[in-house]
């Protein structure tokens, strides 16, 4: 299986950049962090949309270590967003960031969003990392707030990545796929199922992009050079989704 289609320069003659976006639930880095770093590095992402980033004891130090080991920098999120985070490569110019805590349902975990507006050359894009609830009612409420936040970013182009805790036939997944492109459906590449990592049987992790963005390929990087099955099973309990996107200017 080839890598997702990318131009050699990652920039078209008209200035439209091609970027790699990786979404990944890393289970608070409780597993094999060396394997995790190898996978992220092999994917060569421009944006890493993380779910379940460390958010308690020394969480900043742990997230900074992952960023340093994978050639990324911390853009936003982590403990301040109740788990979602965004890392980025040096191609990205950061315009603004905001961590959003979603309404807390008594007895359930706090949820949040990591959001940013970044530029790749002349292309400006809003970015959101999300991890939706296991509870169906809370998930629907937070899904509506997620779409409100996408609108509030005020950018023509938007990328959303996350662990939705819901399959494509679910109401929140379908709502996102109506407003945005489900990148895996638009341009399938690599693997499909994302959870659990040791024996995947469902697709609950996804990258979405606004409809003006060209999706070149999206899926689980099963046979990407530098990514092994052993590392995928050891790094965390989810499989990552990698998307190659061309953003018009």
C-alpha positions in Angstrom: 0.0 0.0 0.0 1.4 3.4 -1.0 1.5 6.5 1.1 -1.4 8.9 0.8 -1.0 10.8 -2.4 1.1 13.9 -1.8 2.8 16.4 -4.2 6.6 16.4 -3.8 6.6 19.9 -2.6 3.3 19.7 -0.7 2.3 22.9 -2.4 0.5 23.3 -5.8 1.5 26.0 -8.3 -1.5 28.0 -7.3 -0.3 28.0 -3.6 -2.8 25.4 -2.4 -0.9 23.3 0.3 -1.4 19.6 0.8 -1.3 18.7 4.5 -1.3 15.4 6.4 -3.7 15.2 9.4 -3.5 12.5 11.9 -6.2 11.8 14.5 -5.2 9.5 17.4 -6.6 8.4 20.8 -3.4 7.8 22.8 -5.0 6.6 26.1 -3.1 9.1 28.2 0.2 7.7 27.1 -0.3 4.7 29.4 1.0 2.2 26.9 4.2 1.9 24.8 5.2 5.5 24.2 8.2 4.5 22.1 5.8 2.6 19.7 3.5 5.6 19.8 6.3 8.0 18.8 7.4 5.7 16.0 3.9 5.7 14.5 3.4 9.4 14.7 6.8 10.1 13.2 6.2 7.6 10.3 3.0 9.3 9.4 4.8 12.6 9.0 1.8 14.7 10.0 1.4 18.5 9.7 -1.4 18.3 12.3 -1.9 15.7 15.1 -5.4 15.8 16.6 -5.1 13.9 19.9 -7.7 12.4 22.1 -7.0 11.3 25.7 -3.9 13.3 26.0 -2.4 13.2 29.5 -4.4 15.6 31.7 -3.4 15.0 35.3 0.0 14.6 37.0 2.7 16.2 34.9 0.5 16.1 31.8 2.3 19.1 30.2 5.7 17.3 30.5 4.4 14.1 29.0 2.7 15.8 26.1 5.8 17.9 25.5 7.9 14.7 25.4 5.7 13.2 22.7 5.8 16.4 20.7 9.6 16.5 20.9 10.1 12.9 20.0 7.9 13.2 16.9 9.1 16.6 15.5 5.9 18.4 16.6 5.1 21.3 18.9 2.2 21.6 21.2 -0.5 23.9 19.7 -3.2 23.7 22.4 -5.2 21.4 24.6 -4.4 18.5 27.0 -5.4 19.0 30.6 -6.9 22.4 29.8 -9.3 20.8 27.3 -10.1 17.7 29.4 -8.1 15.4 27.0 -8.2 16.6 23.4 -5.0 18.3 22.1 -3.5 19.5 18.9 0.1 19.2 17.9 1.5 20.7 14.7 4.6 20.8 12.6 6.7 23.8 11.7 4.8 24.4 8.4 1.8 25.7 10.4 1.6 29.3 11.4 -0.7 29.7 14.4 -3.3 32.4 14.4 -5.2 31.6 17.5 -6.1 28.8 19.9 -8.9 28.1 22.3 -9.7 25.2 24.7 -13.4 24.7 25.3 -14.9 22.7 28.2 -18.2 21.2 27.4 -21.1 21.1 29.9 -20.6 18.4 32.5 -23.2 15.8 33.1 -23.2 14.7 36.7 -21.5 11.3 37.1 -19.8 11.4 33.7 -16.3 12.5 32.7 -15.6 16.1 31.7 -15.3 16.6 28.0 -13.8 19.4 25.9 -12.6 20.6 22.6 -9.1 21.7 21.5 -9.5 24.3 18.7 -7.2 26.5 16.7 -7.0 28.6 13.5 -3.8 28.0 11.6 -2.3 28.9 8.2 -0.3 26.9 5.7 1.1 29.5 3.4 -1.9 31.5 2.2 -4.4 28.8 3.2 -6.3 29.5 6.5 -8.1 26.6 8.3 -9.9 26.0 11.5 -9.0 22.9 13.4 -10.8 20.9 16.1 -9.9 17.8 18.1 -12.8 16.2 19.9 -13.5 13.1 22.0 -17.3 12.6 22.4 -19.1 10.9 25.2 -19.9 7.2 25.7 -23.3 8.3 26.8 -25.7 8.7 23.8 -27.7 11.7 25.1 -24.6 13.6 26.2 -22.9 12.7 22.9 -25.7 14.3 20.9 -25.7 17.4 23.0 -21.9 17.8 22.7 -22.2 17.0 19.0 -24.4 20.0 18.5 -22.0 22.2 20.5 -19.1 20.9 18.4 -20.9 22.0 15.2 -21.6 25.4 16.8 -17.9 25.7 17.6 -17.0 24.8 14.0 -19.2 27.7 12.8 -17.8 30.1 15.4 -14.2 29.5 14.1 -15.1 31.8 11.3 -12.9 30.1 8.7 -13.9 29.0 5.2 -12.0 25.7 5.6 -12.3 23.4 8.7 -10.8 20.1 9.8 -12.3 18.1 12.6 -10.7 14.9 14.0 -11.6 12.7 16.9 -12.9 9.7 18.7 -16.6 9.9 18.3 -17.5 6.9 20.3 -20.0 6.2 17.6 -20.1 4.3 14.3 -20.9 6.0 11.0 -24.6 5.1 11.2 -24.9 6.9 14.5 -26.7 10.3 14.6 -23.8 12.5 15.6 -21.4 10.8 13.0 -24.1 11.3 10.4 -24.6 14.9 11.3 -20.9 15.6 11.0 -20.8 13.7 7.7 -23.6 15.9 6.4 -22.1 19.2 7.3 -18.5 18.1 6.5 -16.8 15.4 4.4 -16.1 12.1 6.1 -12.6 11.9 4.6 -12.5 8.1 4.8 -15.7 7.8 2.8 -14.7 10.5 0.3 -11.3 9.0 -0.6 -10.7 5.6 1.0 -7.1 4.6 1.6 -5.5 2.2 4.1 -7.6 0.5 6.7 -11.1 1.2 7.8 -11.8 -0.1 11.4 -10.1 1.7 14.4 -11.2 0.1 17.6 -9.9 -1.8 19.5 -6.4 -1.8 18.3 -5.7 -5.4 18.9 -8.7 -6.7 16.9 -10.6 -3.8 15.3 -14.3 -4.3 14.7 -15.7 -0.7 14.5 -14.9 2.6 13.0 -15.4 5.3 15.7 -12.3 7.5 14.9 -12.4 9.8 11.9 -11.2 13.0 10.1 -13.7 15.4 8.7 -13.1 18.3 6.3 -15.2 21.1 5.0 -16.5 20.5 1.5 -14.1 22.9 -0.3 -11.1 20.8 0.8 -9.9 18.1 -1.6 -9.5 14.8 0.1 -6.6 12.8 -1.4 -6.8 9.8 0.9 -7.8 8.8 4.4 -7.7 5.7 6.5 -5.7 3.7 9.1 -2.0 3.7 8.0 -1.7 -0.1 8.3 1.2 -0.6 5.8 2.8 2.8 5.8 6.6 2.5 5.8 7.7 2.7 9.4 4.3 1.6 10.8 4.1 -2.0 12.0 1.3 -4.0 13.4 3.2 -4.7 16.6 3.6 -0.9 17.2 -0.1 -0.2 16.4 -1.2 -2.8 18.9 1.3 -1.7 21.6 0.9 2.1 21.3 -2.6 2.5 22.6 -6.1 0.9 22.3 -7.2 2.8 19.2 -5.8 2.8 15.7 -4.9 6.2 14.1 -6.5 7.8 11.0 -4.3 9.6 8.6 -5.7 12.0 5.9 -4.0 13.8 3.1 -5.9 17.0 2.3 -5.4 19.8 -0.3 -6.6 23.1 1.0 -7.5 25.7 -1.6 -6.4 29.3 -1.3 
